[in-house]
C-alpha cells in the first residue's frame, strides 16, 4: 500500500510564513515517530510532503519526498499527491478547520483515511460542540461556555481558550479580575473562545484506538503545563505511560467511543484528575505528542495497530512497561 503522511507544519502548511518553532518541533517528533513505525512494518511505500526549509530533515532514503515551496498552494499539492496514493495519514491542527479540510479532501478522493473522519473532527475540533456532546451523554467534563455569552470571572482562576485551538494554543489563564478584563479587551470575536473554571488537579491524557463506537486504551500520560509571562499556557512535555490504574480510564474511553462513534484510529483525550474524579478537557482526533513515546514505553507499533483496524480489530500487546519523558521545549 502506498501511504501519504502529511504533517502540516513541516509539510508545507506554513510554506509562505515563518515556521512556528514549538509546533514545528512537536510536528517533527510525531512525523519521525510514525515513519519509524510504518517503516518497521516493511511492506508499504511511503510518501511525505516537506516544506522546502525542512528538506534537511533526517529521513530514510526509501521515503519519497514532495517539496512544497512558498509559491505553492499546499492544499493543491496535497490533493494532487493523494491521487497516486492508496491511503493518507494527516497530522494537522484542528485550528481554522485545517484537519477537517484535509480529512474531507481524502474522503472526497475516495482514498483510505488513516484517522478519524471529517465528521468526527467537526464534532471534536469545536470545544463547545465537544462539551455539548459530552454533556448529552452524561460524561464528566470541565464546564465550558461561549465567552461572548458567559464573560464571567471564576474566583478559583479562569481559563479562556480558542474554540478550535490545538493543545495549549491560544489558551490563557487569569487569577485576578484585572488580568481577566485586560484579556477580554485584547481578544477579538469572543464567540470564537470558550471560558472554563480552573480545575486544580493532575493534567493527564489518554492515548487510545477507536473504531465504530468502541475504544481501547493504550496508555495514560501525564502532562507538564506551565504559565508564560503573557498568561498563556504552554505544554512543556509529557510522561508517556505513567503508572496509574488504567481501569477508570478505560471507562472514559468506552464512554467517548459511544458518544463519538465516528472516531477512528489513534486519538488523544485530555483530562484533569481531581481526587477520584476524572474530567474530560478535550478530545484530539489525531496523533498527539504522546504518540512519540509509546513505542519506547510499551514496545508496540501503534501505526501497525491502526492499519489492523482496516480489516478487523487492533489487539495491543505491550512488550514493555516503562515511563518515557517526551520533551517539547
Secondary structure, 3 states (H helix, E strand, C coil): CEEEEEECHHHHHCCCCCCCHHHHHHHHHHHHHHHHHHHHHCCCEEEEEEEHHHCCCCCCCCCEEEEECCCCCHHHHHHHHHCCCCEEEEECCCHHHHHHHHHHHHHHCCCEECCCCHHHHHHHHCHHHHHHHHHHCCCCECCCEECCCCCCCCCCCEEEEECCCCCCCCEEEECCHHHHHHHHHHCCCHHHEEEEECCCCEEEEEEEEEECCEEEEEEEEEEEEEECCCCEEEEEEEEECCCCCCHHHHHHHHHHHHHCCCCCEEEEEEEEEECCEEEEEEEECCCCCCHHHHHHHHCCCHHHHHHHCCCCCCCCCCCCCCCEEEECC
